[in-house]
Amino acid sequence: MPMTKKGQKIKAAMKQEYGAKKGEQVFYASANKGTIKGVHAKKKGIMGRAIRAGK
């Protein structure tokens, strides 16, 4: 899934702090849990508008 600039920055910082493999694990675990928000770009529909989750 494409990441936002915010997501790229946070992921790089976590890789630097925890190491390459562990930093990536911590980043995705935090994103999935909801601790960090706005790190993945929203999916776009046919008309180019963002799709709401669950619909």
N, C-alpha and C positions, 0 to 999 in steps of 0.2 A: 504494500500500500504506500502511495507517495506520502512523503513527510513535508511538513511546513518548515520554514526557516527556524522557528522556535524548536521544533522537534530535532532538527539536525544539530542545533547548538547544544541542547540538553544531552543528546546521545553522545556527542563528542566529549563533553565534560565528564560524563559517566565512564566512558572508555578510558579517559585519561586517569581518572581517580581509581577505578577498580580493575583496569586491564581490559584488553580487547574482548575476550569472551564473556567474562563476568559482567562487564559494563553493559554489554548488549542485553544480557539476561535481565539485569536490574532495570534497564530502560523499558523493555517490553513488559515486564511484570508490573512496573509502576503505571504504564500507560493502560494496560488491561484492567488493572484494579481501579483506575480512575484518580490516582494520586496526582498525576500530571495530566492536564487537559489541553486540547488544541495542538497536539503534536502530529496528528495525521490529517491530511487534506480530505475534505468532504467529497463524497462521490457525486457526480453530476449525472442528471437524467438526460433524456433525449433533447429537451429544449434548452439544455445548458444550465438549468437551475439545480441547486443543491437538493439532494434527496434527504428527507428526514428519516432517521432510523426507526424501524418498526412499522413503516407504511409502505 
